[in-house]
């Protein structure tokens, strides 16, 4: 009779096999479909598409509040633009999809890159749009997708050949203002990832050998995945004047002189943050979504038996209507599946709250609120329902964040030898050690660490630098830096 | 001292040279920049990007209210998908940009189309997602951009090689339901274009030779541009079962039998509607934007002289703050440009209302509301300001629509010979004439009309069919249809 199959949680435990757990979650919660016939490209199904859209909306609102304006740029970039910045072309060329022809067989004289990132499309236009110090700071963002011919194996949302992001590109009159923008971007990252999506992370200054191609320095948020690896979430880059000189991004200063601007860029990959979020918050029942961005926030499930069917349904509808003024609510009145199956479905989808109403509840004029992330039940009088739900919902995302934060605690382990680093990493820890330099001088030592331990030098922590070491853990020279080492995703 | 140049209206009159007027408007209102170095690709600047985003939001809300859910599909389509539907490939191949390689020089075995439209990406997935009659109607939409290697000369927003649209793709169990969806799409077009964007249009059933490649029939809204030509705005297509058979979009019906679905698709090209909107509503002072989608709805301009500067600025700020709870408001306090220059700037940008407050107004505790589309002034006591503005703003878009509607009136001219058609079209009219058939039989007669008059057969009107003719204007056979003929953009 065309009845849908009910997902009853994930068939494999998250802590036993993260990778399989993730794949099954993506499938059972109907987030993405991997059967599209181009390798590394997936389809986002409605539940994911709606959530990701809400994430974009929050990010865009936040950026606009901070003075960024939207622009929409072409997604094709001529090869010649692309080649102008030497480091940039070297870093990105291996990842570029090229458009070389059109129609039946018309070959282009110059091939066009499907943008892997938009610096080389945007900055030539900035040279037209920025004239004087009056135009600065010049803050713009674009929301859209980029394409990268990714060599590593792909995984829906976390790494794909087409992904959806925001890129903000800003120009300032001074280095100081540009570096302040980097701080603002870090604050934005916290407002979004921590406050709205419930994610904990550490902000690092990346070593020189691991920075964005063409930037002077890169700052990036690493969040801990439950697979014991870290994942890079938004990064922000102090580009300096390099691109400005190449693309002629100049302004006439107050003193009448023409000067090059200082550029920063910030690139939150929304689809990747979505992936990290489902990986981090999800559990063996399925998805767990932060309150504000969940497509549905409350689902009302009537527990119907024949006797009081009408009254219960009517009560459920009334509750649903009452709550619908404040929340995105669905009353699940289907009668071809059982209440238990409905519980499974909405738990799989990660809806933050379920409200059950059965014959006993009707008798006592009460309802049961069930909180998704821990399954805790709250018995509430119908009159108190709205107030209770407000309290629970306001705390929900914060509580998710605290759960994630707890897993960070005691996670960082001071190490004094490569062997200690290796052991720490293999136990899913983040190693912390003395290091000679995160300038190019230190690259050789970093290579040793990666080869010996499988971990990568993530850089220097930006929020605090409270641990000090005497010697570089590899070469034994003076430790100018304390670095953090982890496997990455 | 880096002072901005003030645009003082458009240098060429709209009615004298529409084409130049349009180009200058796009430039002076800072909507798009045509200097991007790939032919046919333009950059949308913030004022356009914000407006277009609001248009997308309205359309998406409307589609979701009518039961569509969002999906996000890959933008690359394998050539083999593309080739499966014969008419479709024939119609679209000349317009496809092809991705043929990646990285340094890795050539693909199969080339990938940058989607010119997504049927051949989406329907193969529908064959996985649709299983039974329970899944129907299946209504999905995608918001994003498409690429077409356009042969005609391009013009920002109106015709470009990358444009931004929504495509809704729906599957139904019966032809009747599918045709009802076509009606719903026409209603959606009215709700958006007429009610929100102030545009008048006529819905036509297109002749068979002018339908969407792969559809059974195409219905499209033609709006009148002020250049005396019509422009096609959203179109909706009854696809029938053709694509369903090719891509195996089947469902198990109540009777247990497998059946092919009936497909419809609807494609409002938002960036094109934006272009038509600025072309239709704009005037010689610049842009005129409908109220709901204008980035700013009200601008407050203090008329400051030295004497009462402080009081006037403080009053302007108070008014600005009061209105900001209901509207998007800016108080333009710049003191390096004159009030007159500010008027020019915000008129150029199409902000619906300007509020002026000067020394006399301060004295009388009043303000002046100036309505953008006709420049009419309203002197209002400060206490009545909010109420008056509410009334004016609620009527604003409707009044824009009426102005556009008036230009349609008496526009349609009954013609009984090809010569009459030619004369009517040359006077900027829409000709209406008897015609043998809009099936393929009539194509030869349509070719004659196009060759002789420069006008195109737009099809049969869907809202009414009140005019009847005896004979086809070309071949003289019985007139089964009344068709409308106009130059198109």
Interface residues (C-beta under 8 A of the other chain):
Chain A: X2 X3 X4 X33 X35 X36 X37 X38 X41 X42 X43 X44 X45 X46 X48 X49 X50 X52 X53 X69 X70 X71 X72 X73 X74 X75 X76 X77 X78 X81 X93 X94 X95 X96 X97 X98 X99 X100 X101 X102 X103 X104 X106 X111 X112 X114 X121 X124 X125 X128 X129 X131 X132 X133 X134 X135 X140 X144 X145 X147 X149 X162 X164 X252
Chain B: X2 X3 X4 X33 X35 X36 X37 X38 X41 X42 X43 X44 X45 X46 X48 X49 X50 X52 X53 X69 X70 X71 X72 X73 X74 X75 X76 X77 X78 X81 X93 X94 X95 X96 X97 X98 X99 X100 X101 X102 X103 X104 X106 X112 X114 X121 X124 X125 X128 X129 X131 X132 X133 X134 X135 X140 X144 X145 X147 X149 X162 X164 X252
